[in-house]
Amino acid sequence: MPGRVTADLDGVPETALWTLYHRAAEAVRPDTVLADPRAVQLVSEIAFPFRERMGAARPWLAQALALRALGFDGVVRAFLDDCPDGTVVALGEGLETQFWRVDNGRAQWVTVDLHGPLALRRRLLPHGERQRVVVCDARDSQWMAGIDPSRGVLVTAQGLLMYLEAAQVTRLIAACAGAFPGGTMVFDTVSRRFSARTRAHAKGPGGHRLPPMPWGMDAADRDHLRDAHPAISEVSEVPLPAGRGVLGYLAPRAAVVPLLRTDRPLITRLRFGAAPVSLTGQP
Ligand SMILES: C[S@@+](CC[C@H](N)C(=O)[O-])C[C@H]1O[C@@H](n2cnc3c(N)ncnc32)[C@H](O)[C@@H]1O
C-alpha cells in the first residue's frame, strides 16, 4: 500500500512489532479488553509482512498481551492520580501507544528505546510538547538526564527486562532506586522455565520464535529484588486484570492456580523510599 512506512527491524527491536501486532489484533475485536484505535491505525501504516514473519495473531495470545498492557495502564493511572504532574519514563517503549490510552493532559512522558524502533515511532506517532523521545540503551543511565524527580517518577519496562542479563537488570533497578527517591518502577518478567526455553531456541507462544530471553524470574524470586538497593521499600505483584473466556477468568487468579503459581509471566511493582539512601544503608 502506498504511503506506508517500511519497518526494517530484526532481533530484539523487531519484538516491538510483535507486541504491537497482537495488541492491535485484540483491539479490533468488538468485545476487546483493550480499546486502542491508535495501535490498529499504526499496524495499517507500517509496511511489514506481519503475518508471514509472525504467523496469524492467535486470539488467546493477543488477549494475553493486551491484558498485560492493561495491567501496566492501571499502574500508570494510579500513579497519575497521585502525581498528576509526574513523569512516566517508558523504557523499551517501542511502538506502545499507552500514552494515548492513559494521558491525563498534564503528565510528562519520556520514551526510551534503541534507534530502530524509535526512528519508526517518530515517523508514525505524533509526539506533543509533554512527550520526549530518548534514543538510549536502557542499561546506560544517560536516559536519566533531565528527568525531574520532584513531581514524582514512574519507570515502566513492559516487555524489556527479559532481554537483559540478570546482573544488568539488578544494576538498572538499583540505578532507578538511587535516582528517583519516592518513585515507582513497574516491569514484567517471564518465568525461569520460559527463559530457558527461549535460550534453547524453542518456539514461543503462537509458534513464533522469539529472541532469547536471558533473564527469567519466578514468583518465589520476587522478594530477592529488594536486595538490589536499600531504597527499595516495597515489592508487590500487580495482578492481571480480568478478561474474556477461560484465559480472562484465570488471569487475575493465576497466583492461586497450582499449575500457574510458579511458571507464569508476572508484573511486579517496586516502590522506592522517599529519602535518598546511600549504598551503605546510612542516611
Ligand atoms: C517486546 S518489545 C516491547 C515494546 C513495548 N514496551 C510493548 O510492550 O509493546 C521490547 C522493546 O525493548 C526494546 N529494547 C530491547 N533492549 C533494549 C535496551 N537495552 N535498551 C532500550 N530498549 C531496548 C526493543 O527495541 C523493543 O522496542
Ligand as a Chemical Component Dictionary entry (heavy atoms), coordinates in Angstrom:
data_LIG
# 
_chem_comp.id                   LIG 
_chem_comp.type                 NON-POLYMER 
_chem_comp.pdbx_formal_charge   0 
_chem_comp.three_letter_code    LIG 
# 
loop_
_chem_comp_atom.comp_id 
_chem_comp_atom.atom_id 
_chem_comp_atom.alt_atom_id 
_chem_comp_atom.type_symbol 
_chem_comp_atom.charge 
_chem_comp_atom.model_Cartn_x 
_chem_comp_atom.model_Cartn_y 
_chem_comp_atom.model_Cartn_z 
_chem_comp_atom.pdbx_ordinal 
LIG C1  C1  C 0  8.904  -6.764 23.354 1  
LIG S1  S1  S 1  9.269  -5.146 22.816 2  
LIG C2  C2  C 0  8.213  -4.245 23.910 3  
LIG C3  C3  C 0  7.823  -2.915 23.347 4  
LIG C4  C4  C 0  6.750  -2.194 24.171 5  
LIG N1  N1  N 0  7.201  -1.924 25.510 6  
LIG C5  C5  C 0  5.499  -3.034 24.185 7  
LIG O1  O1  O 0  5.168  -3.602 25.237 8  
LIG O2  O2  O -1 4.880  -3.145 23.134 9  
LIG C6  C6  C 0  10.907 -4.848 23.514 10 
LIG C7  C7  C 0  11.383 -3.440 23.302 11 
LIG O3  O3  O 0  12.529 -3.226 24.111 12 
LIG C8  C8  C 0  13.490 -2.540 23.350 13 
LIG N2  N2  N 0  14.816 -2.828 23.906 14 
LIG C9  C9  C 0  15.443 -4.005 23.973 15 
LIG N3  N3  N 0  16.637 -3.891 24.577 16 
LIG C10 C10 C 0  16.746 -2.587 24.916 17 
LIG C11 C11 C 0  17.736 -1.835 25.586 18 
LIG N4  N4  N 0  18.871 -2.410 26.023 19 
LIG N5  N5  N 0  17.528 -0.517 25.776 20 
LIG C12 C12 C 0  16.387 0.071  25.333 21 
LIG N6  N6  N 0  15.412 -0.591 24.694 22 
LIG C13 C13 C 0  15.581 -1.904 24.485 23 
LIG C14 C14 C 0  13.317 -3.078 21.958 24 
LIG O4  O4  O 0  13.913 -2.245 20.983 25 
LIG C15 C15 C 0  11.799 -3.156 21.864 26 
LIG O5  O5  O 0  11.241 -1.941 21.447 27 
# 
loop_
_chem_comp_bond.comp_id 
_chem_comp_bond.atom_id_1 
_chem_comp_bond.atom_id_2 
_chem_comp_bond.value_order 
_chem_comp_bond.pdbx_ordinal 
LIG C1  S1  SING 1  
LIG S1  C2  SING 2  
LIG S1  C6  SING 3  
LIG C2  C3  SING 4  
LIG C3  C4  SING 5  
LIG C4  N1  SING 6  
LIG C4  C5  SING 7  
LIG C5  O1  DOUB 8  
LIG C5  O2  SING 9  
LIG C6  C7  SING 10 
LIG C7  O3  SING 11 
LIG C7  C15 SING 12 
LIG O3  C8  SING 13 
LIG C8  N2  SING 14 
LIG C8  C14 SING 15 
LIG N2  C9  SING 16 
LIG N2  C13 SING 17 
LIG C9  N3  DOUB 18 
LIG N3  C10 SING 19 
LIG C10 C11 SING 20 
LIG C10 C13 DOUB 21 
LIG C11 N4  SING 22 
LIG C11 N5  DOUB 23 
LIG N5  C12 SING 24 
LIG C12 N6  DOUB 25 
LIG N6  C13 SING 26 
LIG C14 O4  SING 27 
LIG C14 C15 SING 28 
LIG C15 O5  SING 29 
# 
